[in-house]
Amino acid sequence: MVSAQINGRYLIYIENTSGMRMKVMDVRAGLVGPGGSSEGVIANTPEKWSFVPLQGGNLNMGGYKLIIAVIADAAATTSATAVKHAWQIPITIAGQGLTYLGPNTTDFNTYLPVSSGLIAGQEQVIGIHTAPEGRKWKFGGGKIWMSVESNA
């Protein structure tokens, strides 16, 4: 069956090594993933993606976390196969430039959308990227795409 984008809010936080969080993005699904990514195929081209400027004043350090969360409008079950989701999360690394984090266990130390049940109106973390030691980085600096898909 063809999956469908889960409507709701997508949130991104930066968490420091003391556990303090700063929200750097809170946006409706359709603004960062117009058309969704049915079966993992992004519905439009990068020219139509939203640009995210660099966020915050100071560089984030190694050990800091980039946390992805979803607040679904209605109860939903995420796909049992990560390939149905599509994320391109921009981060800019000092001395290296722009790179993108995708929905996989290589980029995200914790990657949860594997047959996860989402409760309507409740925030649920679905991915955590912990920056390696020595990395200095910021969220943003490029275009973003995010679509979390239902288990259709």
C-alpha positions as CSV (number, residue, x, y, z in Angstrom):
1,M,0.0,0.0,0.0
2,V,1.0,3.6,-0.5
3,S,2.0,5.5,2.6
4,A,0.7,9.0,3.4
5,Q,2.3,11.9,5.3
6,I,1.3,12.2,8.9
7,N,-0.2,15.6,9.4
8,G,0.8,17.6,12.4
9,R,3.7,19.6,13.7
10,Y,7.4,18.6,13.3
11,L,9.7,19.9,15.9
12,I,13.5,20.1,16.1
13,Y,15.4,20.8,19.3
14,I,19.1,21.2,20.2
15,E,19.9,19.7,23.6
16,N,23.2,20.5,25.3
17,T,25.2,18.0,27.4
18,S,23.4,19.2,30.6
19,G,20.0,18.2,29.1
20,M,18.8,21.8,28.5
21,R,16.7,22.0,25.2
22,M,16.3,24.8,22.8
23,K,13.5,24.6,20.2
24,V,14.9,25.6,16.8
25,M,12.0,24.6,14.6
26,D,8.2,24.1,15.1
27,V,6.4,23.8,11.8
28,R,3.4,22.2,10.1
29,A,4.2,19.0,8.2
30,G,3.1,20.4,4.8
31,L,5.5,23.4,5.0
32,V,8.6,21.2,5.2
33,G,7.3,18.3,3.2
34,P,4.7,19.5,0.8
35,G,3.2,16.5,-1.0
36,G,4.9,14.0,1.4
37,S,7.2,11.2,0.6
38,S,5.1,8.2,-0.3
39,E,7.2,5.1,-0.1
40,G,10.3,7.2,0.5
41,V,10.0,9.2,-2.7
42,I,10.2,12.9,-2.1
43,A,7.2,14.6,-3.8
44,N,9.1,17.6,-5.2
45,T,12.5,19.0,-6.0
46,P,15.0,20.8,-3.8
47,E,14.1,24.1,-5.5
48,K,10.8,24.0,-3.7
49,W,12.2,23.1,-0.3
50,S,12.2,25.6,2.6
51,F,15.5,27.3,3.5
52,V,16.6,27.2,7.1
53,P,19.1,29.9,8.2
54,L,21.7,29.0,10.7
55,Q,20.1,28.9,14.2
56,G,21.5,30.3,17.4
57,G,24.5,32.4,18.3
58,N,27.1,29.9,19.5
59,L,28.3,26.8,17.9
60,N,27.0,23.5,19.2
61,M,29.6,21.1,20.4
62,G,30.2,17.4,20.3
63,G,27.8,15.6,22.6
64,Y,25.0,18.0,21.8
65,K,21.9,16.4,20.4
66,L,19.6,17.3,17.5
67,I,16.2,15.9,18.4
68,I,13.3,15.3,15.9
69,A,9.8,15.1,17.3
70,V,6.3,14.9,15.9
71,I,2.9,16.0,17.3
72,A,0.4,14.2,15.1
73,D,-3.0,15.8,14.5
74,A,-4.7,12.4,14.7
75,A,-3.5,9.0,16.0
76,A,-1.3,7.2,13.5
77,T,1.1,4.3,13.2
78,T,4.4,5.1,11.5
79,S,5.7,2.8,8.8
80,A,7.5,-0.3,9.8
81,T,10.0,0.4,7.1
82,A,12.2,3.5,7.4
83,V,12.4,3.8,3.7
84,K,8.9,5.3,3.6
85,H,10.1,8.4,5.5
86,A,12.2,11.1,4.0
87,W,14.3,13.7,5.9
88,Q,17.0,16.0,4.8
89,I,18.0,17.9,7.9
90,P,20.6,20.6,7.2
91,I,23.5,21.1,9.6
92,T,26.6,23.2,9.0
93,I,29.8,21.9,10.5
94,A,32.7,24.3,11.3
95,G,35.5,23.8,8.8
96,Q,33.5,21.3,6.7
97,G,30.4,23.2,5.6
98,L,26.8,22.0,4.9
99,T,25.8,18.4,5.3
100,Y,22.4,16.6,5.6
101,L,21.2,14.1,8.1
102,G,18.8,11.5,6.8
103,P,16.3,9.1,8.4
104,N,18.6,6.2,9.2
105,T,20.6,4.7,12.1
106,T,23.9,6.0,10.6
107,D,22.9,9.7,11.0
108,F,20.6,9.2,14.0
109,N,21.9,7.3,17.0
110,T,18.3,6.8,18.1
111,Y,15.9,6.3,15.2
112,L,12.4,5.3,16.3
113,P,9.8,5.3,13.5
114,V,9.6,1.6,13.2
115,S,5.9,0.7,13.7
116,S,5.6,3.4,16.3
117,G,2.1,4.5,17.4
118,L,1.6,8.2,17.5
119,I,-1.0,9.6,19.9
120,A,-3.0,12.6,18.7
121,G,-1.7,15.9,20.2
122,Q,1.2,14.2,22.1
123,E,4.8,15.0,21.3
124,Q,6.9,12.0,20.5
125,V,10.6,11.9,19.8
126,I,11.3,9.9,16.7
127,G,15.0,10.6,16.1
128,I,18.1,11.8,18.0
129,H,21.4,12.7,16.4
130,T,24.3,13.0,19.0
131,A,27.2,14.9,17.5
132,P,30.5,13.2,17.8
133,E,33.2,14.7,20.1
134,G,35.2,17.4,18.5
135,R,32.4,18.5,16.1
136,K,31.4,22.2,16.2
137,W,28.1,22.7,14.3
138,K,24.9,24.6,13.9
139,F,21.4,23.6,12.7
140,G,20.5,25.1,9.4
141,G,22.4,26.7,6.5
142,G,20.5,24.8,3.8
143,K,17.1,23.6,2.6
144,I,15.1,21.2,4.7
145,W,12.7,18.3,3.8
146,M,10.8,16.3,6.3
147,S,8.0,13.8,5.9
148,V,7.0,11.1,8.4
149,E,4.7,8.6,6.8
150,S,1.9,6.4,8.0
151,N,1.9,2.7,7.9
152,A,-0.5,2.5,5.0
